[in-house]
């Protein structure tokens, strides 16, 4: 069972060094230097300002959600993964954390290759692959030495970017201003241009990933992230205005380094470009290992990889995970061109943003007492941010978005199959509780023929001993109706602790067998009367079991008490299914189901429904339902057969009517001969009344030696013929 790591949290960094610096350096990146001019030239200044504002708004909403989560819980190492896993659970957290790690690890290569390409343009004699490899090793070396050294390097890089921006703003004009740039003219190119620009504002994870190294994450994460977004927004609003006033359209569209031509000192722009790529690489090499370390410590990753969860030194540096990340980055660098991978990386970041927004929105909407953030955000803003992220994903690259979504879903189901268990709860329980409450409050108090299903309460004793009852119940419910497996313990052999332990044991056993069921264990001196009391008290609101499935009584000395239980359950308006299981034949080949029928009313309608549900289940799929009826008069057989065939076609249950003349034979004789090849037989039963015990004993004797039989007694206040004949108005 995974548990949070208890290593000493050193808390080395504050808001400026731990959050603002890595975030703002990732935001003010290569798109600002190499694509801002193209954006203005493509759609004009007014549309550019709209693009910047809309992009920043989505990131701002995500930052609000991050602030809410960060001020509710103590955010440790792992950043976004930690936040999501502690709210939604390990499976959703891991489904985001695994691709997020690879996105950040490959981002190291993406940025160092970009740096190498820009260096190669200035110094053609240098081999770009060699430059990229050396740069990747240098960046990793800085991270391996310590996060403190990496942050100090980022201060130098930020100074270079600041110098380049000052040089840009104090530069001069290249060409006369183009009036066309001042007009609104996005046309059909608005969203494609938006897609190119949006990754420029997706740098807030650089600060979030340092959460485990912050002195006060609840204070630093909101302030540092929002300040970085605000700084980036001001820069991205100011730069287009300067470009539109100083450069013509043609130069903006054709010269990626047009900012160098404007700048007071052109080479300062090169320093900014190089600083932007290196700072992004440093941010990724700091963040990715910390995500991997958190995944390892929570046992999300396979056992051989948990070795990477150990930290080094007093600062708990993830050096092992950093070496692994270096290896991933070097492999990507060796293959050189990451143009095909880059869109998918952006998708994983946006998927993380979307899930963070959903997490904050769900927490706020549920209003659980455990969720008490000091930074409050209305759930509508968080959901709006999630919708914006998802929309942008498909606008940028629908194929890459699809790949990212499929990958996240696949990882989620992989983790779910591993049955991970966390030492903390998740908001998913609150979601189901809210949905259950809403459903209960909206349910009708009376049975509805349109939506009727057999909500089964199965009295099994130990499920392993009477598995045939659970097996039949599973086939009837299709895992879509309410199924409860129950047993009653004697008062002399049970206590509350044993009851809880047995409920857990049975639940685990049923889960391993693929049965979705609730479990109830009761205590009573008389197991039959205890079962009646349990069933009558069981349920919530309108959601109560409507059908009781029990095994046939096997001991004559308790038959009277057993029949008394059946009478009580019938009086409580619970349908009864009594299974006389053939130990010799079991359920046979599950190919033939016989229904001995006397019409649609009462038992006949319920038996038809049960036969249909059984034949359409996975275990009995393709089974033939034979609808059998006995007539004393041969002359009426043809007409009755035609009417019954028309009824069967109208009911659409796939039953085959079979009319049998009695020729003076008893029902028992006919049934034994006609149903000897059946795998399961449904027979209606009389209402409990005076002499019911003797009647039940005679039934048991009459079917002795036959295949498995289910006695059916419809007790519910519902016309089952209406369920069968339900049609659209």
N, C-alpha and C positions, 0 to 999 in steps of 0.2 A: 504494500500500500504506500503510495507516494506521500511524502510529507514535506513541508517547507523546510528549507535548509536553515540550520540554526547558527550558522557562522556569524561571527561578530560583524556587524554592519559599521564600517569605518566612517561613513558619512563625510567624505573628503571635500566635496564640491558644493558650492552654493548655487544661487539662481543664475548668475552671470556666466561662470565658468562651466557649470554642469549642464545647463539647459539652453540659455540664450545663445551662447557662442556656437555650439555645434548646430543648433537649429538654424540660425540666421546665415551661417556660412553655407549650409546646404540649400537654403532658399535662394540666396544670391549666388547662383551658379552659372553654368555654361550657357543655359538658355538666355539668361539676361545679357550675356556678352555676344553670343553668336546668333540668336534668333529674334531678339527684340526688334531690331530694325526690319526684319522680314515681316513680322507681325503687323507693324505700323504700315509698311508699304502695301501689304495685301488687303487690309480692310479699312485703313484710315484711322485717324486719331480717336474719334468718338467711339467707334466700335472696339478699338483696342482698350480704351478705358473701361468699357462694359465687360470685356473679357477678363481684364485684371480684377475688376470688382467681383464678378460672379465667381471666379476661381478662388479668390481670397475668402469670399463668403463661405464657400463649402469647407475650406480648411479652418476658418474661424469657428464654424459650428462644431466641427470635429474637436477643436481645441477646447470648446466649452464642455463637451462631453468628457474629454480627458480630465479637465479641471474638476468636474463633478465626481468622477470615480476616484481621482487622486486624493480628494479631500474627504472621502468616505472610508477608505481603507489605507493601511500602511503598504505602499507600493514598494516591493523589493526588486531584486534583480530579475530581469526579463522584460521590463517595460510593458509594451502592449500585450504580450503573451500573458504576463502575470495578471494584468487587469482583467482580461477576458476570462482566463481560466478560473479566477477566484469569484467571478460573477456567474458566468454561464456554465462552468464545469470544465473538466479536463479535456473532454472530447472536442468541444468547440474551440477551446484554447489551443489545444494541440493542432487542430485542423488549420488554425491561423498561424500558430507559432512555427511549424515545420516549413511551410513555404516562405514565411517571412524571413526565416534564417537564410534559406538559399537565395532569396532575393537580395538580401543585404550582402551575403558572401560574394555573389556574382557581381554586385554593384561595385565592389572593390576593384574587380577586373575591368568593369565598364569604365570607371573613372580613370584608372591608370592607363588603359589603352587610349582613352581620349586625350589624356595628358601627353602620352607619347606621340600621338598624331600631330598635336599642335607644336610640340618641340621639333618634330621632323620637318614641318613646314618652314620653320625658322632656320634649322640646321640640317639641311638635306643629307649631309654626310653620315648622320647617325642612323643606325638601324632601329626602326620603331619597336620591333618585338623585344630587342635587347633593352631599350629604354623602359618599356613597360614592365619587363621582368625585374629589372633593377629597382624601379620605382615601387613595385609591389612589395619586394623584399624590404626596402627601406621603410615603407609605411608600416609593415608588419613588425619590423624591428622596433619602431617607436612604440607601437602598442604593447609589444612584449616587455619592453623595459618598464613601462608603467603608464597608467592612464594619465597620471600627472604630466608626464613628458609629452603625451599626445595633446593634452589641453594647452600646454605652453606653445607647442608648434602651431596650434590653431590660432593662438593670439597673434603670432607673426603673420600667418596667412590673412587674418582679418585686417591687420594693418595694411597689407599689400592691396587687399580689395578696397579698403577705405581710400588709399592713395589713388587707385585707379579711378574711383568714382569722383573724387575731387578733381582730378585731372580732366575727366570727362565734362563735368558741369562747368568748369572754368575755361573750357576750350572755345573754339570759334566755329563759324559756319563754313560748310563746304560748298553748298549751293544755295541759291535763293529758295525761300520756302515755297512749297507747292500748294496752292489753294485747294487742290483736290484732296489732299490729306486731311483737311479740316472738315470734310463732309462725311456724312453717314453713308457708307457704301460697302457694307459687308457682302450683300448678295448671298449666293449659295456657298461662299467660302468661309462663312462665320464659324460653323462648327468644326470644319477641318483645321482652321487656324487655332480655334479654342483648344482642340485636342493637342496641338503641338505645344501650346504655351502651358497648359495646366500642370505638367510635371514640375514646372519651375516652383510651384508653391507647395509641393508635397514633401517638404523637408523636416516636418515637425517630429518625425519618429527619431531623428538623431538625438534629440534631447530626452525624449521619453525612454529610449533604450538605456540611458545612464541613470535610471531611477534608483538602482541599487547602490549607486555611489554618491547619492545626494545626502546632505546633512538633514534636510527637511523636505522630503518629496512633496508633501501636501502643500507646502508653501511655494517651493521652487518650480514645480511642474506647471501649475496654472500661470504664474507670473512670467516665467521665462518663455513659455510657449506663446502666450498671447503677445508678449513684447516683441518676440521674433516675427510673428505674423504681422504685427503693426508696422514694424520697421520695413519688412519686405514689401508691404502694400504701399507705403510712402515712396519707396524707391521705384517700384514698378509703375506707379502713377506719374512720377516725375520724369523718368527716362524717356517714355514715349513722347511727352510734350517737347522735350529738348530735341529729340530726333526729328520730329515733324517740323520744328521751326528752323533747323539747321541743314537738313539734307533733303534732296529731291527723291521722288518715288523710285526712279531707276536704280539709284545707288543703294537705297534701302533694300531693294529686292535682290540685287546681284552681289553685294559685298558683305559677307558675314562679319568681317572685322571693321565695319564702317565706324564703330565707336573709336577705333584707333585713329582714324582720319580726323575725327572731331577733337580728340583729347589734346590738352595743352602739352602733355608729354605722351606721345603715342605708345612708347614701350611700357608705360604704366598699365595699359589695357592688357598687354601680354602677361604682365605679372598678375593681374586680376584673374585672367583666364586660367593660368596655371595654378594660382592660389585656390580658385573655385574647385577645380578638378581634384587637387590634392586634399583640400579640406573635406570634400565629400567622401573621398577614399578613406581619410582618417576617421570620419564619423561612422562609416560603414564597418571598418575594421575594429572599432570600439564597440559598436552595437551588436553585430552578428554573434560574436563569441558569447556575449552575455545572454542572448536569447537561447543559444544552444546549451549553455550551462544550466539555465533554468529548466529547460526541457529535460535534461538529463537528471537533474535533482528530483523532478516530479515523476520520474520513471515513465514518462511519455514515450521515450525512445526505447528501442530494444535493449536488452540487458548488456550486450557487449559495448554499447556506446555510453553507458552510464559512467564509465571511467572519466569521461570528459566533464562531468559535473563538479569535479574537485577543483578548488581554487588554490592559488599559490601565494605564500607570503602573508604578512599581516593584513594587506589590503584585499586578500581573497581574489587576486587577479585570475581571470579565466585563461591562463596561458596555454593549457592543453587545448581548449576550444579555439584559441587564437591560431595555434599551429595547424589545426584541422582546417580552419577558415583560410589560412594562407595556402594550403594545398589545393582547396577548391578554386581559389582565385587564380593560382598559377596555371592550373589546367585550362581554365577559361582564357587566360592571357595567351597561352600557347596556341590556341586555335584562333586567336586574333579578333575576328569580326563578331561582335555581339549584337549586330543590328536586328537579328531575328529574335534574340532573347530579350532585348531591352523592353519591348512593349509588354511582355508577360511579367517582367519585374515590376513595372508600373502598376499592372493589374493587382499584383499581390499587395502592394502598398495600399492601393485604393480599397481592396477587399478588407484589409485591416482597419482602415478608417471607417468603412461602413459598419463593420461588426462592433467597433468601439462605440459608434453612435447608437446602434441598436441596443448594446448593453446598457448604456446610460438611460436611454429612453424606456426600456423595459423596467429597469430598476425604479425609475421615477414613477412610471405608470402604475406599477403594482403597489408602491408605497409601503413595502415591508418595513416593520419597525427597525430591522437591522440596517436599513439603508438611510444614513443620516449625514449626507454631505454638508459641509459648511459652505460650499460653493453650489448654489442651487440653480438648476437649469430646467425649464419646463420640458416635458417629454416631447412636445410637438417640435421643438427646435432640434432635438436629437434625431427624431425620425426624419425630419426634413434634411438634415445632414446626411443620413444614410441613403435616402433617395437620391440626393445629389451625387454622392459617390458612385452609386450603381449606374445612374444615368451617364455620368462622365466616362465610366469604364467602357460602355458600349459605344459611346461617341468617339472615343480615342481609337479603339480597335476591337470590333465585335468578336473576331476570332480569338484574339489574345484574352479578351474578357471571358469568353466561353471556356478556354483552356484553364484559366485561373479558377473559375467557379467549379469546374469538374474536378480539378485537383483537390480543392478544399473539401468538396463533398466526399471524394474517395478516401482522403485521409481521415475524415470524420468517421465514416463507417468502419474503416480499418481499426481505429482506436476504440470504437464502440464494441467491436467484436472481441477486443482484448479484455473487455470488462474491467476497465481501470476504476480504481476506487480512491477517492480523495478524502483527506481528513477534514475537509471543509464542505459546506453545502453549496448549492448553486441556485441561481435564480430560476432555473427551469422548473423546480418544484413549485415555486410561486406562480409561474405561468400556468401550469396544469391545475393548480388549486383555483386560480381565478377563472379559468375556463370551466372547471367542474362546477363552481358556484353559479356561474352564469347559466350553464346548461340546466342545473337543477332548478333554478328559479324560473326558467322558461318552460320546463317540462309540464305537460298536462298531467293532472292528477288521475285521469281515467285512461284506460288503454285506447290506443289509436290504431285502427285496422291498417292504415297506410304505413305506419312505421313499426308495426309489431315485430318483435324478435323474441326468441326464447331466452330470457335471462335466467340462467340455470344455477341452482344451488344443489351441489352434489354431495351427498352424505357417503363418504368413502371409507371412513376409518383410516387406516394407513394406506395411502395411495398405491404403494408398491404391491400390496396384497390384493387390491381390487382396482388394478389399473384399467380394466375394461370399462369401468364407469367413467373415468376421466377421458379415456380414448373416445368413447361415444359422445361425451359432452363436447369435447373439442371439435368433433366432426359436425355437430349440430350448430355450434355457435360461429364457426368459421373465424374465430378470433376477432369477431366484430360485436358480439353481444357480451353482456356481463356474465362472467363465470366465476363462481365461488366454490372452492373445494373445502369441505368442512369435516370435522370429526369431533366427537364428544368423549372426553375422558371421565373416568369415574372419580368421585370426590376423594376417595381414599388413596388415589395414586397420582394426584395432580396438585400442583401449586402454581401461582402466577408465574414464577420464573421458568418452570417447566413448560407452561403453555406458550410463553414467548419464545423459548428455545425451539419448541416443536413447530410453531408457525414459521419461524425462520428456516428450519430444516426443510419443511415441505415446500416453502416458496422457492428455495434454491433448487430443490429436486425438480419441481415443475418447470422452472426456468431452463434448466439443462435439457429437459425433454422438449423444449420449444412450445410449452403451453402457457398462454397468457391468462393468468388466473389470480384472483384474490384468495386468501387463505383465512379460515376462521377455525379456531380451536376453542371448544367450550368445556365446561366442567359441570357434571350433574351426577346425582346418585343413580338415576334411571336414564340410560342413554337415549331412549326413545322420547320420553317426555322432555328431556333436555334438548333434543333436536327440535321439537316443536317450539319450545320457548326461544331457542336461538333463532329459528327462522322467522317467527313472528316479530321479534325485536330487531331483526337485521334489516339494514337498508337506511336510506336517507331521503326524506321527502318522497317524491314520486318514483325514485329509483330503488325499487325493491325486486327481489327475485320473483318471477311469476310462474316458474316451473321448477319442481323439485324432482331430482333424479336420484333414485335409491336402488340398492340391490334387493333381490328377493329375500325374504326371510328364510334362513337355513336351519333354524331350530324350532321344533314344534312347541317347546315349552315357553317360548317368548312370542308365539304367533299372536296371541290375544292382545298383548301390549303393542306389538308391531302394528296390528290392524287399527288399534285405537289411535296410534300416531297418524296413520293414513287418514282416518276420519277427521282428526283435528286439522290436518293440513288442507283437506278438501273443504272443510267449513271455513277456513281462512282464505278461500278462493285462490289456492295455489294449484296449478296443473300438476298432475302426478305422472311420472314415468317410472315404472317398476321393471327392472331388468332381471330376467331369469336367464342367466348366462350359462351357456353350455361349456363346461370345462373341457369336454372332449373335442368339440368342433370350433369353439371360439366364435369368431365372426366369419369363419370360412374363408372364401376367396374374395369376399366383399363385392360380389357381382350381382346378386339377386336379393331384392327386398320385396317381401309380400305384405300387402295391407289388406286385412280382412274387413270389409266395408259394408256399412248399412245405410249410407247416405251422408250428406255434407254436414248435417247438424251435429253439434257437440263433438263427440269423440272422432267422428269421421273427418270433419274439417281439420282438426288438429293432427290426426294421423297423416293426412295428405301433406300437410305443411312439413311435418317432421321427415317424411320420406323424401320430399323434394330437397330439403336442406341437406339431408344425409347424402343423397345421390349427387349433389353438386359440390360436395366437399372434396378436398384433395385426397383424402384416404379412401373415399368411396366413388371417386369420379368415374363416370361411365357405367355405374351400376344400373341394372334394369329394375324398374318399379312395376310390380304386377298388382293391379287393383282387382281384388277378387270378391265376387259376390255370389251368394247361393240363392237359387230360385227353386220353388217347388214345382213350377209349371213349365214344361218344355216349350209350350206354345208362346210364352212371353219372352223367351231367351233372345230371339233375334231383335225384337223391338227394344228390349232393355239394353242389349249390347250396342245398338246404334245410338241410343240416347246417352249411354255412358261414354262411348267414343267421342261424341260431340262435346260432352262436358269436359272430358280429359283434354281435348284440343283447346277448348276455351280457357281451361285453367293453365295451360302452358307449363305443365310440370313433367311432361314426357312419360306419363304412366300408360301402361298397356292394360285395358280392361279385359278381364276374363270372367265369363259368366258360367257357373257350374250348376247343373241340375242335381237335386239331392237324390232322386231315385230311391227314396225311402231310407237313405243313410243319415246318420246323425252328423251334426256339425264337427264333432271331434274326429270322426272317421274321415270325413272329407278333408279336413284341415291336415291331418297326419299324412294322408296320401298326396295331397296337392302341394304341400309345402315342404316335403321331405328334402328337396334340393335347394331350398332357400338358405341364404346366409343370415338373414334377420327377418323376424316376423313382428308386425304390429297388430295387436288385438285390443279392441275397446273393452273397458271394464265398467261394471255397474257402480252407481253411487254407493258409498258406505251407508249402511243403515242397520236395521235389526238383522242379526244373523250374518253380518258381513264377514266375521272370522271364518265361519264354516264355508261361506262362498269363496273366500280367498284360498282356503285349503283345497277346495275342490278344483279351482283353477290350476293350482300348482300340480295336482295329481294328473289333470287332464293333459298337460303339456310335457309330462315327464318323458325323457328320451328324445325330445324334439330339438331342432336347432335353437339358437338363442332367440328369446321372445321378449318383446317390450309390451307390457300392459299399459295402456294409455287411458287416463281419466281427465277430461277437460273440466276444470273447475272455475276458470277465470270468467269474470263478467265481460265476455267478448264473444261475438258471433264470428267464429273462425271462417265461416263461409264468406263473410265480408272481406277477410284478409285475402282469400283465394280469388274472389271475384272482383277485387278492387280494380276500377278502370278510371281513365281520365274523363273528367266531365266534358 
